[in-house]
Amino acid sequence: MGFAERLRKDEIKNPVIRSTIAHLYFESIHPFEDANGRIGRAISEKALSQGFARPVLLSFSETIEANKKHYYEALKNAQRSNDITGWLIYFSNTVLSAQIRAEENVEFILNNQWPRLINYVKNGGYLIDNNSAENAIRPLVISLIESVKAMVT
C-alpha cells in the first residue's frame, strides 16, 4: 500500500505528523513543473483538517515565507536521508507558528475590525451607494462574521 493510500485510510493518526509527512512526500516527488509548493501546502492543510476532523485556520505560506531559507534547508536534509526527525521537528514548529499567526490575525480582526464589520452589516451592507462594487461582497462579509462568531462562542 502506497503512502497516499495510507494517508486516505487514516493510518497516520497524529494530525501534525500526518501533515508533516504528507508535505515532505509531495515535495519530494515534485510532480509538476510549477506550483508544487502551493499544492504541497494545501495538502498539508488538508491533512491537518482530516486529522482534526474539522477545517483548520492557518497559513503555511506566510509562515514558510518568513524564513524560506530554513524551509529549503530542512526539506533538502529530509530528502537526503531516511531519518526525517529534523523535518518532523521543523515542520511541527511551522504548524505551531502558523497557528499562532492565525490566532493573532483573528484577534486583530476582533479587536480592530469587528465594530466596522458589524456597522457595515447593520447599515445594510452599503458603504457608498447601492450600486457600488463593495455591495457585492456583503454576503461574503456576513459569512465571515458568522464564521468568526462561531469560532469565539
C-alpha positions in Angstrom: 0.0 0.0 0.0 1.4 3.4 -1.0 1.7 6.5 1.1 -1.3 8.2 -0.5 -3.5 5.2 0.3 -2.3 5.1 3.9 -3.0 8.8 4.2 -6.5 8.3 2.9 -7.1 5.3 5.2 -6.0 7.4 8.2 -3.1 5.1 9.2 -1.1 8.1 10.5 -3.2 9.3 13.4 -1.4 12.4 14.7 -2.6 15.3 12.6 0.6 17.2 12.8 2.8 14.2 11.9 0.3 13.4 9.1 0.5 16.9 7.7 4.3 17.0 8.0 4.9 13.7 6.2 2.3 14.5 3.6 4.1 17.7 2.8 7.5 16.1 2.6 6.2 13.2 0.5 4.6 15.5 -2.0 7.5 17.9 -2.2 9.9 15.0 -2.7 8.2 13.6 -5.7 7.8 17.2 -7.1 5.3 16.1 -9.8 4.6 19.4 -11.5 6.7 21.9 -13.3 5.1 24.8 -11.3 3.0 25.2 -8.2 4.4 22.3 -6.2 4.9 24.5 -3.1 1.3 25.8 -3.2 -0.1 22.3 -3.7 2.2 20.9 -1.0 1.0 23.5 1.5 -2.7 22.8 0.5 -2.1 19.1 1.0 -0.6 19.8 4.5 -3.6 21.9 5.5 -5.9 19.2 4.1 -4.1 16.5 6.1 -4.4 18.6 9.3 -8.1 19.2 8.7 -8.6 15.5 8.2 -6.7 14.6 11.3 -8.6 17.1 13.4 -11.9 16.3 11.6 -12.6 20.0 11.0 -11.2 22.8 9.0 -8.0 24.5 10.3 -7.5 28.2 10.2 -3.8 28.9 9.4 -1.5 29.9 6.6 1.6 27.8 5.9 2.6 30.2 3.1 3.1 33.2 5.3 5.0 31.2 7.9 7.3 29.4 5.5 7.9 32.7 3.5 9.1 34.3 6.7 12.2 32.0 6.7 12.3 30.4 3.3 16.0 29.5 3.6 15.4 27.4 6.7 12.4 25.7 5.0 14.5 24.6 2.0 17.4 23.5 4.2 15.1 21.3 6.3 13.4 19.9 3.2 16.7 19.2 1.5 18.1 17.4 4.6 15.0 15.3 4.9 15.0 14.3 1.3 18.6 13.1 1.5 18.1 10.8 4.4 15.8 8.1 5.8 15.8 9.9 9.1 13.2 12.6 8.9 13.3 13.6 12.6 14.7 17.0 11.8 11.9 17.6 9.3 9.3 16.5 11.8 10.6 19.0 14.3 11.0 21.8 11.8 7.5 21.4 10.2 5.8 20.8 13.6 7.2 24.1 14.7 6.0 25.6 11.4 2.5 24.3 12.1 2.6 25.9 15.6 3.9 29.2 14.2 1.2 29.2 11.5 -1.5 28.6 14.2 -0.1 31.4 16.4 -0.1 33.8 13.5 -3.7 32.8 12.6 -4.8 33.4 16.2 -3.1 36.9 16.1 -5.0 37.6 12.8 -8.3 36.6 14.3 -7.6 38.7 17.4 -6.7 41.7 15.3 -9.9 41.4 13.4 -12.0 41.0 16.5 -10.3 43.9 18.3 -9.9 46.3 15.3 -12.2 45.4 12.5 -15.2 43.8 14.2 -17.0 47.1 15.0 -16.6 48.2 11.4 -17.9 44.9 10.1 -20.9 45.0 12.4 -21.6 48.6 11.4 -21.3 47.6 7.7 -23.9 44.8 8.1 -26.2 46.9 10.3 -26.2 49.6 7.5 -27.5 47.0 5.1 -24.0 46.3 3.7 -23.8 49.7 1.9 -20.8 51.8 2.4 -21.1 54.2 -0.6 -24.2 53.6 -2.7 -26.5 50.8 -3.7 -24.6 50.2 -6.9 -21.1 50.1 -5.5 -18.8 47.2 -6.1 -18.5 46.9 -2.3 -22.1 45.8 -2.1 -21.2 42.7 -4.0 -19.1 41.5 -1.0 -21.9 41.8 1.5 -22.8 38.1 1.6 -19.1 37.3 2.0 -18.7 39.7 4.9 -21.8 38.3 6.6 -20.5 34.8 6.1 -17.1 35.9 7.6 -18.8 37.5 10.6 -20.9 34.3 11.2 -17.8 32.1 11.0 -15.8 34.3 13.4 -18.7 34.4 15.8 -18.9 30.6 15.7 -15.2 30.3 16.5 -15.4 32.6 19.5 -18.6 31.3 21.1 
